[in-house]
Amino acid sequence: MRRSSAWIVFAISMLIFGVGFLWPLGRVVMQGFFSEGHFTVKYVVGVFQNPVYSEGLWNSFRIGLGTTTLATLIAIPLAWLANRYKYPFKGAFSALVLVPMILPPFVGAIGFQQILGQYGALNAFFNLGPIDWLGKGRYFGVILLQALALYPIMYLNVAAALANIDHAMDEAAENLGCSGFTKFRRITLPLITPGIFAGGTIIFIWSFTELGTPLIMNYTRCASVQVFDAVKEIGDNPFPYALVFVMLAASVSLYAVSKYFFGGKAYAMQSKAATTFKEIELGGWRRWAVTVPFFLVVGFALLPHVGVILTSLSAPGSWYQSTLPDVFTLGNYEEALGHGMTVSSIRNSLFYSVIAVIFNIGFGIAIAFVVVRSDLKIRGLLDALAMLPLAVPGLVMAFGYLSISSLMSNQSWVKESDFWMSLFDVRTNPTMFLVIAYSIRRLPYMVRSAVAGLQQTSASLEEAAANMGASPMKSLRRITMPLITANLVAGAMLAFAFSMLEVSDSLMLAQREDYYPITKTIYELFQLIGTGKFVASALGVWAMVFLA
């Protein structure tokens, strides 16, 4: 890549990141520390002095820690068994353990409550009476639901780490008399620590700032819901900004601390899986025993999906204190598609997500070329900046965009023009902010995919094309792009799927019914008295089938 072109891409990228990422973060920090133009820490300190805010932060921390711990306890044994043994239906279970990722946890919460609630299917089946399996205040229910939805993230990271272990080290340990759990603790666990850290970090930040699940579970005493409730006070009240800043600082600090204590404990190997490892094939009942953990986890993890599907098929009021609905109907699906908000929300989500993905493809490829194909000494800065949105909670970013919208819509030149108001005021039209939010937050998936593709494609092919007289653009179109198409498709699918399922940005930025995306419509339908949760479940199933 020509140095001049690399500098142009670098400059444009820094400008986009400055406006779309650093500016909203800066607004959150500034609004929390400044009052009438003067710097002050009283609002941040006030967050900890306010018993409501401090309790919310502590509860959010407990949710994040509990979810990460439970997801880790689920994922590591499954990944170890899948890596080590050959067992019946291994291919099917390897696919089924990832199924929970296609349903947002907050949608699954609807069905989860129907099964495990005081008057749910579980109590009715065993005739147990009104036992609330979701825990006091629904705290345990939030943790369980999020862990069952997010454990595939840990599973994928640990499975990848196990696949890269040189099994000669296992054999050497066994020759020295180390076996069983001791071998796992002394050899395997240290080697897969980077994978555990990578998965745990994503799960913790996700669950620490998750908004939709606590809302649907009616667990309001956590920081994310308090921030959501503070949207209506977005004007001059600095306390919501201070609370969001504390959440941001907590996420970054906890990431840094965990990286210091756990992320640095990586043990390099002389080679990567140099010794061919043959899966152990068990005989008799043992081969079936290995499938039991997969069967239990998959069965329990799919409970929210089953609950949502059954709720969507229930006639309103027909599933109460009974194992299954008394009356089944397809009317909820008809009402879901016929509701005034539904069709427009599907169209809106498709529009927002497609535009975001198109932006991510072009922008991600450009960044990847600078990172892999240029010789700029500061290209590492661009690579690191492109990955930062993964570490910043969506709730924080959404609040930053709300702050920018509030700032811009109060400008006189904006107030005087309907066009500028529709562009900058989320209360009028949130399209621009939703597209920017989806794009920036999902850009890391595309950058990593494009970088991986370019790293696996020899630059000599492009040099050969140039020697044959091909222009840089023709070389890109005829040589490079076809070779990295699979990587780009993978990145685009991830970016699209997660944009369609985005919760925090959607709930906070979409404030007009005309512009609701799917997730906001599901939440609004759930609030309807009577048929709300049934129609919301039907729309959730439509979304689940579409994404699957």
N, C-alpha and C positions, 0 to 999 in steps of 0.2 A: 504494500500500500504506500502510495506517495506520501512523503512527509507533509506536504502542503494540504493534501486531502485529509490526512489524519488530524492535523491541527484544526481544520475547519469543523470536522465532526466532533472533535474534543470540545471546541468552543460552543458549538450549538448544544451539545449534550449538557455541558455545565450550565448553560442558560436555562434549558428545560428543567433540569434538576433544581436549579435555584428557584424558579418560579413555582414548579409543581410539587416540590418536596421540602426544600429548606425554608421557603417563605411561610408555608402554613405551620411548620414546626416553630419557626421564629415567632410567629404571631401568638402561639400558645404560650411560649415562654414569656414574651413581652407582656401580654395581657395579665399574666399571673404575678408579675413583679413590678408593674408600673401603675401608679394611680395619679391621675391629673398631671402626667408628665414627669413624675418623680419616682425614683426607684425605691421599692420597699419590699420587705420580706414578710410583712405582717399577714398577708393573705395566705402565703404558703404555710407559715407557722399556725395560722388560724385553722387550716385544714386538720392539723394534728390536735389542736385544742378543741375543735368541734367534735363532740362524742359521736355524732351521727356519721360524719365523714371518716373519722378514725376507725370506727367499727366497720364501715364499708370497705376500707382499704384492707383491714385485717381479714375480713371475710373473703375478699377477692384473692388475697394471698393464700388463704387456706384452700380455696377452690383450685387455684393453680397448682399448689403443692400436692393436694390430694389427687387431682386428675393425672398429673405427671407420674406420681408414684404408682397409681393403679394401672395406668396404661403401660408402664414399664414392666410391672409384674405380669401383665397379660402377654406382652409382646416378646420378651426375651425367651421364655421357655418355648413358645411356638416357633420362633425363628431358629432356635437351637435344634429342636426336633426335626424341623423341615430340612435343615442343613445336614443333619447326621444320618437320618434313617430313611429307608424306603418303606412306604406303608400304603395300604389300599386307598384308592381315590385321592392320591396326593395332588394330582393336577387340579382336581375339582376344589379341594380344600384350599390350595394355594390361591385360587381365584376368589373363593368365597370370603376369605379373611379380609379382602380388600373392599368388599361390597359396602360396608358402612360409610365409605367416603363419598358415596353418591347421594347421601341424604344429609342436609344440614342438621346439626344436633337440635336446633330449636324447633324444626318440623317434627323430628322424632319425639320430642317432648310431649306432643299432643297424644300420640299413641301410647307412650310410656306411662303417662298418668292414667290412661284408661285401663291399663293392665295391672299396674302396681299401686294404684291409688287406694284410698280407704274402702271404696265401694267398687273396686276394680275386679277384673276377671280372676286374678290369682286368689283373692280372698273368697270369691264366689265358688271357685272350683274346689277348694279345700274346706269350704264352710268355716272360715276362720274368724269371721266378724270384721269390724272396721279397723284393721291393722294398717297403719300407714307405712308401707315399705320404703317410701321415699325419704323418710327421716323428718325430724322436727324442723319446721321451717323450709323443708324441701332441700336442705343443704346436701345430704347424701345423694338425693336424686339427681341434682345438678352434676355432682362429681361422677356418679356412675354413668349417666347419659353421655357426658363429654368424653369420658375415658373409653367407652364402647365405640364412640364415633372417631376418636383420634388415635387409638392404638395402632391402626395401620401405618401411620407415619413412623412410629418407633419400629414397627415390624420391618418395614422396608429398609430403614437405615441399618438395623442390626443384621438383617439377612445379607445385605451388601457387604458389611464388615466381616461377617463370618465367611462369606465366599472368597474374600481376599486373604484369609489366613493361610500361611504355609503349613500344611498338616504334618510336615516333617518335625515341627516343634512338638506337636502332640505325641508323635511316635517317640521322640527323644525323651519326653517327660515320662512316658509309660515304661521305657527301657530303664529309667532311673527309679522306678517304683512308685511314680505319682499317677494316681488314677482317680476315677469318680469325681466327686464334687471338688476335691482338692485340686485336681488338674484344671477344672473349669475356673476355680477361683484364682489360681496362681498363673495360669497360662492364657486361657481363652478370654476371661473377663478383661484383663488389662489390654489385650489386643483389640477388643471391640469397643473400648471406652470412647474413641472418637465418634463412632456411630451412635452410641447411647447419648453422648453429649449433643450431637446434632439433632437427633429426634426429640430429646427431652427439652431442648431450648425452644424449638418450634411449638411443642405441645404446651409448655408452661406459659409462654407469652400469649398464645392463642386463648387458653382457658382463663388466664388472669384477666384478660380484657374482653372475654366473650360477653356479648350483650343479649343475643336472642334467646339463649337457653334460660338464663335467670328470669327474663321477662315472661316467657311462656310458663315456666314453673312457678311463677309468682314469688320468686326469691328476690325481694326488692332491696334487701339490706346488704348490697355490695356496690363497689365503686362504679362499675360500668352502668348499672341502672340509675344510680344517682346522677351520673353525667348525662344520661339520656333524659332524665327528668329536668335537668338544668337547661336543656335546649331552649325552653320558653323564656329563660332569663338571660339569653345570650347578649342582651344589650350592654349595660354598663356595669353589671355585677361581675367583679373580678374573681369571686370564689370558685365558680365552675372552671375557669381557666387554671386557677391554682391547683384544683383537684386533678385536672387532666395532666398538668405538669408533674405533679407528684407521681401519677401513674406511669408517665413516661420515664421519669427518673428511676422509679422502682424497677421497671422492666430492664432498662439499660444496666443498672447497678447489679441486679440479680444475674443478668447475663454475664457481666464482667466477673463477678465473684465466682460463679459456677465455672466459668472458663479457666479462672486462675487455679481453682482447686481440682477440677476434673478435666477440663479441656486440654490442659497441658500434659496429661498423663497418657501420652501416646508412645507406643513402643514400636520402633521401626523394625522391619524384617529384611533379611538379606535379599529375599526374593518374594514374589507375590504368588502364592499357591503353586510353587515350583513342583511340589509332589502331588501327583494325581490322587485325589481322594475318592474312594469308592464308597458310595452310600451303604450303610449297614442294612442288610436284609434280614429281618427277624423272622422267626418261624412260629407257628402255632398261634396261641392266644396273644403273644406279645406284639405281633404285627398289628393286631386289631386294637390293642391297648394304646398304641401310639396315636391312633385316630381319636381317642376319647377326648383329650384336651381340645383338639380342633373342633370336634363336634359340639362340645359344651360352649366354647367361646363363640363360635359362629352362630349357634342357636340362640345364645343370649344376646349377642350383638345385633341380631336381626329382629329381636323383640320389638324395638321401636318401629321398624319397617312394617312388621306384621300388625302392630297396633294401629299404625296410620292407615294401612290398607283396610283393616276391619272397620275402623271408625268411618272411613270414607264410604263404606258399603252399608253403614247402619242408618236406619231411619231415626230421625231425631227423637230422643227419649227412649229408644228401644234397647240400649245397652247400659243397663244400670243394675248393679248387684247380680250380674249373670255372667257365666263363663264366655258365652258368645252372644252377639246381638240377637234379639228376639225376631226382628224384622230386617231383612236385607233389601236394599234398593240401589238402583243406579241413578236415582234422582239427584244425589249430591254432585255427581259428575256433570250432569246436565246443567244444574244450577251454577256450578263452578265456572263452566265455560260460558254460561249465559249471563253471568253477573256483569254489571257495568264496568267493574274494575279489572276483571280477569283478562279479557282479550287484550285490552290496552296494556296491561302489565306484562304480558308475554311479549307483545310487540316492543314495548319499551326495553325490556331486559335484552332481547335479541339485538336491538339497535345499539344500546350502550355497550354490550359485550363485543359485538362485531367491530364497532369503531375502535374500541380499546385494543382488540387483537390486531387489527390492521396497523394501528400506531405501534404496537409492541413489535410486530414483525419487522417493520422498517427501521425503527429505532434500535431494536435489539441486535439486528444484523450489523448496523453501522457501528455500534459499540463493540461488538465481538471482533470486527475487523481491526479496529484500533487496538484492542487488547492483544489479539493474536498475531496480526499481520504487520503492525507498525513497529517502529523502533523508538517511539517516544518514551523517554525515561519516566514520565509521570503517568503512563497508561495504567499503572496499578491503582492510581487514585480513582480513575474512572470506573475500573472494575469493582473496587470496594464500594464506591458510591452507588453503583447499580444494584448492589446486594443489600444496601441499608434498609430499603422498605420492608424486608422480611423481619427486621428486628424492631420495627416501630409498629405499635398496635394500631389497628384500623380505626379504633375509637379515637385515638389521639389525632390521627390524620383528618378524620371527619370533622372534629371540633376545630381544627386549624382552618379547614375550608369554610366552615361556618363563620369563623372570625373574619376571613378575607371577604366573604360575601357581605357581611355586615359593614365592613369598612368601605367597600366599593359602592354599595347601594346608598350610602349616605353622602356620596360625593355629589355636588350640585350638577355637574355635567352629566352624570348618570341619571339623576332624578328627572332631568329635563327631556330624556329620550326613552321612548318605550323599547327601542331596540336594545340599548345598553342595559336597561333594567331587566329585560328578559334574559340577558346574557350573564349578568353579575348577581342578580338577586335570586337565591335559592327558593324564596317564597313565591316567586313568579315563575321561574323555569330553572330547575336544577340540572339540566342536561349537561352543560359544560363541566360542572364540578363533578358529576357522577362519572363522566367519561374520563376525566383527568384522574379521579380517585382510582377507578378500576385499572387504568393504564399504569399508573405509577406503582401501585401495590402488586400488580402481577408481572411487571417488567422483569424481575429477577428470573422467573421461569424461562422466559424467552432468551435472555442473555446467556444463562448457563447452557441451554440447549444449543444455541448458535456457537458459543465458545467451544463446547465439546465437539461439535461437528467440524469446525475449522481446525482444531488441534489434531483430529484424526485424518485430515485431508492434507496431503503433502503440498507445500507451496510450489514445488517444482512443476506441478501440472499447470499452474497459472503462469509460471515463468516460460514454460514451453509454448503456451498459447501466445504469450507476448512475443516470443521469438518468431512465431509464425505470422506476426502482423496483427494479431487481435488487439482491439482496444481494451482498456480496463473494464469498461461496461460490458463489452461482448464476452470477455473472459469470465466475468461474474455471471452473466446470464447463461452461457453455454457450458461452462466448466464447473464453477464453484457451487452455484445454486442447486443443480441437479444432484451433486454429491452430498449436500447437507440437507436435502429435502426431508428425509426421515426425521432428523433432529428438529427441524423447524416445525414439522407437523406435530411432533410430541410436545414441544413447548407451546404451540398455539392451542392445542387441545387442553392442556393444563390451564393456561391463561383464560380460555373461554369458559371452561367448566367452573373454575373458582370465581370468575366474574359473575356468572349466572347465579351462583350461590352466595354472593357477598351479602353480609348481614349488616355490619356496623355502618358502613357508608350509606347503604340503602335506607336503613331505618332513620338515620339522622338527617340526611341531605334531602331526601324526597319528601317534601311537605305538602305537595298538591296531588290530589288523586289522579289527575291527568297524566302525571309523570311517575307514578308508582312502578317500581320493578316488581318482579315476582315475589321476592322475599318480603317486601313491605306489604304487598297485597295479602299474602298469607297471614301476616301478623294482624292486619286490620280486619280481615274476615274472622279471625279467631276471637276478636273482641265482640262480635255480634252476639246478641242474646238469642238463645234458642238453637238456631242452626249453625252458628258460627264455627265451632270446631269441626263439624262434619263437612262443611263446604271447604274450610281451610285444608282439611286432610285430603279431600279430593283433589284440590289444586296441587298439594304437595306430591301426591301420587303422579299427577300429570307431569310435574317437573322432574320427578325421580325417573319415570319411564323415558322422558325426553333425554335426560343426561346419560342414562344407562346405554 
